[in-house]
């Protein structure tokens, strides 16, 4: 493990949290701009099909994927941080 100290794990987690925030923001902007949340039962793939351009579809789906991936990674790394250092991770603002 290359992030074998608290400061390095802290940096890694902050990077993951920042990537998560950027992906979430991009997904939300596209969702709001195209009213994709009208039908909450649609999957991300179905919502992407409603977008007018391939570029928007790629950005939307990439943002959805990154948001899910970063959420899972942050949860696992946060749990590891807690177990290793006896305190919950607190992201830098």
Number of C-alpha atoms within 10 A of each C-alpha: 5 6 11 9 12 13 10 12 19 19 14 15 24 18 16 22 19 16 18 22 16 15 22 19 14 16 21 17 13 18 17 11 10 14 13 18 12 11 9 9 9 12 10 15 12 11 21 21 13 13 19 10 10 11 10 15 19 13 16 25 17 15 22 19 16 20 23 15 14 21 17 14 16 20 12 13 18 19 15 15 19 13 11 13 11 10 11 13 19 10 13 11 5
